[in-house]
């Protein structure tokens, strides 16, 4: 029997990309994305002992004892060509949070 990949995963060659991976890990597996877009910032709460700090995160603490961080949201689009589906990846603070399947890819014009 063959095991299927998790719903929010991406396969780049023989490498599996999963939510929770760092941007640099994804690029090492999949190469440079076709498009990159910075979407702004979000504020996320976290527990300091159970959460790995996002790259470049601004940390602050609310009086109630909750910790928060402001993180950059980045979107990558990978175009794997007309025989495969494109994928959109969302990173929050450099950590992969979502993988979305788009339509069929396309042939890119050479520059």
C-alpha positions, 0 to 999 in steps of 0.5 A, a space after each residue: 500500500 502507498 501512503 498519501 502525503 498530508 493534505 497541507 503538504 508539497 512534494 518537491 522532487 523526493 523531498 516533502 515540505 510540511 507546515 512548520 518548516 522554515 522558509 530557508 528549508 522550503 527553498 532548499 527543497 523546492 528552489 526559488 519561488 516563481 513569485 514572492 509577495 509580502 502581505 504585511 504583519 500579523 500579531 500572534 500569541 504564543 507560549 515561550 516554552 512551546 513555540 519557536 520564535 519567528 525570524 525577525 519577530 518583535 516580542 511583547 508581553 501583555 499584563 495578563 502574562 500572555 506573550 505576543 509577537 508581530 510577524 511578517 506574512 509572506 506568500 510564495 507561488 511555485 509554478 512547476 510547469 503545465 503538467 503540474 499544479 501551482 502551489 501557494 505557500 504562506 509563511 508567518 515569521 518565516 514559518 510555513 503555515 499553509 499550502 494551497 493548491 492553485 490551477 495548472 502551471 504554465 510555461 515561463 518565458 525565458 528572459 
